[in-house]
């Protein structure tokens, strides 16, 4: 896990999947797991674990933020409506989703311009490697961890990092 003094870009504008703003400033004071997602990927079953995290920790100030991306072998080709319907019907997704964006290259969304500079536990920073790369943002708006795409959402290291930043149980 890498800690940084850089603040999360709460002023980055991004649209919600179904329209309107998904402005990141609404997550100030919450722990957020930002994940680039895709509906037709071998890692797509991770939606189930992401939803379980959402259900388990939402009341303690946590949210998953799904960010659809079609840059990896065209594995998220659907429209906003198709993506929303798939996630809801197949995995019961209740966490917020943003518009489909690019996470790498010249068209990289400003959110990923910022996130891609943070290193994971092996020291990797830079381009997003694949669908389901995860970034954990603490309540203070700082990126505190980056997890590889193959790291399951409910892996011990992800859960420990989330729990370390949540308000204690009453």
C-alpha positions as CSV (number, residue, x, y, z in Angstrom):
1,X,0.0,0.0,0.0
2,X,1.3,3.4,-1.0
3,X,0.5,6.6,0.9
4,X,0.8,9.9,-0.8
5,X,0.5,13.6,0.2
6,X,-1.4,14.3,-3.0
7,X,-5.1,15.0,-2.6
8,X,-7.7,13.2,-4.6
9,X,-9.1,15.4,-7.3
10,X,-12.5,16.1,-5.7
11,X,-13.0,18.9,-8.3
12,X,-12.9,16.5,-11.3
13,X,-16.1,16.6,-13.3
14,X,-17.5,13.3,-14.4
15,X,-21.0,12.4,-15.4
16,X,-23.1,9.7,-13.9
17,X,-23.8,6.6,-16.0
18,X,-27.5,7.5,-16.3
19,X,-27.0,11.2,-16.7
20,X,-26.4,14.2,-14.4
21,X,-23.3,14.8,-12.4
22,X,-21.4,12.2,-10.5
23,X,-19.1,15.0,-9.2
24,X,-16.5,13.5,-6.9
25,X,-16.9,16.3,-4.4
26,X,-20.0,14.4,-3.2
27,X,-17.7,11.7,-1.8
28,X,-15.7,14.0,0.5
29,X,-15.5,12.4,3.9
30,X,-16.2,8.9,2.6
31,X,-13.8,6.0,1.8
32,X,-14.1,5.3,-1.9
33,X,-13.0,2.4,-4.0
34,X,-12.6,3.6,-7.6
35,X,-12.7,0.7,-10.0
36,X,-12.6,0.7,-13.8
37,X,-15.2,-1.9,-14.8
38,X,-16.3,-3.9,-17.9
39,X,-19.3,-6.2,-18.6
40,X,-17.6,-8.7,-20.9
41,X,-14.3,-9.4,-19.2
42,X,-13.1,-12.5,-17.5
43,X,-12.9,-10.4,-14.3
44,X,-16.5,-9.2,-14.6
45,X,-17.6,-11.6,-11.8
46,X,-15.7,-9.1,-9.5
47,X,-18.9,-7.1,-9.6
48,X,-20.4,-9.5,-7.1
49,X,-17.6,-8.8,-4.6
50,X,-17.7,-5.1,-5.2
51,X,-21.4,-5.1,-4.4
52,X,-20.9,-7.2,-1.2
53,X,-18.3,-4.6,-0.1
54,X,-20.9,-1.8,-0.9
55,X,-23.5,-3.6,1.2
56,X,-21.2,-4.4,4.1
57,X,-19.6,-1.0,4.5
58,X,-22.0,1.7,3.1
59,X,-23.4,2.6,6.5
60,X,-19.9,3.2,7.8
61,X,-19.1,5.8,5.1
62,X,-17.8,3.7,2.2
63,X,-18.8,3.5,-1.4
64,X,-17.6,1.7,-4.5
65,X,-17.5,4.0,-7.6
66,X,-17.6,2.0,-10.8
67,X,-16.1,3.6,-13.9
68,X,-16.9,1.8,-17.2
69,X,-14.2,1.6,-19.7
70,X,-14.1,0.0,-23.2
71,X,-10.3,0.3,-23.8
72,X,-9.4,-3.3,-23.1
73,X,-10.3,-5.5,-26.1
74,X,-13.7,-3.7,-26.3
75,X,-15.1,-5.5,-23.3
76,X,-17.5,-2.7,-22.4
77,X,-19.2,-1.9,-25.7
78,X,-22.7,-1.2,-24.4
79,X,-24.6,2.1,-24.1
80,X,-25.1,3.6,-20.7
81,X,-28.6,2.0,-20.5
82,X,-27.2,-1.4,-21.5
83,X,-24.4,-1.2,-18.9
84,X,-26.8,-0.1,-16.1
85,X,-29.3,-2.9,-17.0
86,X,-26.6,-5.6,-17.1
87,X,-25.1,-4.5,-13.8
88,X,-28.4,-4.4,-12.0
89,X,-29.9,-7.6,-13.5
90,X,-26.8,-9.7,-13.3
91,X,-25.1,-8.5,-10.1
92,X,-27.6,-6.4,-8.3
93,X,-25.2,-3.4,-8.4
94,X,-26.4,-0.6,-6.2
95,X,-23.2,1.4,-6.1
96,X,-22.8,4.5,-8.2
97,X,-21.4,4.2,-11.7
98,X,-20.0,7.0,-13.9
99,X,-20.1,7.6,-17.6
100,X,-17.9,5.4,-19.8
101,X,-14.4,6.9,-20.0
102,X,-10.9,6.2,-21.3
103,X,-8.4,5.4,-18.5
104,X,-5.2,5.4,-20.7
105,X,-3.8,7.3,-23.7
106,X,-4.4,10.7,-25.1
107,X,-8.1,10.6,-24.2
108,X,-7.5,9.6,-20.6
109,X,-10.1,11.1,-18.3
110,X,-8.7,13.7,-15.8
111,X,-9.7,11.3,-13.0
112,X,-7.3,8.7,-14.3
113,X,-4.7,11.3,-15.1
114,X,-4.5,11.7,-11.4
115,X,-5.0,8.1,-10.2
116,X,-2.5,6.5,-12.6
117,X,0.5,8.1,-10.8
118,X,-0.1,6.2,-7.6
119,X,1.8,2.9,-7.0
120,X,0.6,-0.4,-5.8
121,X,2.2,-2.6,-3.3
122,X,4.7,-3.9,-5.9
123,X,5.7,-0.4,-6.8
124,X,3.8,-0.3,-10.2
125,X,2.4,3.1,-11.2
126,X,1.4,4.3,-14.6
127,X,-1.1,3.1,-17.1
128,X,-4.1,1.1,-16.0
129,X,-3.2,-2.5,-16.7
130,X,-6.7,-4.0,-17.3
131,X,-10.3,-3.8,-16.2
132,X,-11.0,-3.9,-12.5
133,X,-7.9,-2.0,-11.3
134,X,-8.8,-0.6,-7.9
135,X,-7.8,2.7,-6.1
136,X,-8.8,3.3,-2.5
137,X,-9.3,6.9,-1.4
138,X,-9.4,7.7,2.2
139,X,-11.9,10.1,4.0
140,X,-9.3,12.9,3.7
141,X,-9.4,12.6,-0.1
142,X,-5.9,11.0,-0.4
143,X,-5.3,8.0,-2.5
144,X,-4.0,5.4,-0.1
145,X,-3.8,2.2,-2.0
146,X,-3.8,0.7,-5.5
147,X,-4.7,-2.9,-6.2
148,X,-4.1,-4.9,-9.4
149,X,-7.0,-6.0,-11.6
150,X,-6.6,-9.6,-10.5
151,X,-6.9,-8.7,-6.8
152,X,-10.4,-9.8,-5.7
153,X,-12.5,-7.0,-4.1
154,X,-12.9,-9.1,-0.9
155,X,-9.2,-10.0,-0.7
156,X,-7.8,-9.7,2.8
157,X,-5.5,-6.8,1.8
158,X,-8.4,-4.8,0.3
159,X,-10.8,-5.4,3.2
160,X,-8.0,-4.5,5.7
161,X,-7.3,-1.3,3.9
162,X,-11.0,-0.3,3.8
163,X,-11.6,-1.2,7.4
164,X,-8.5,0.8,8.5
165,X,-10.1,3.9,7.1
166,X,-13.7,3.6,8.2
167,X,-15.4,5.0,11.2
168,X,-15.4,2.4,14.0
169,X,-18.6,0.5,14.7
170,X,-20.9,2.1,17.2
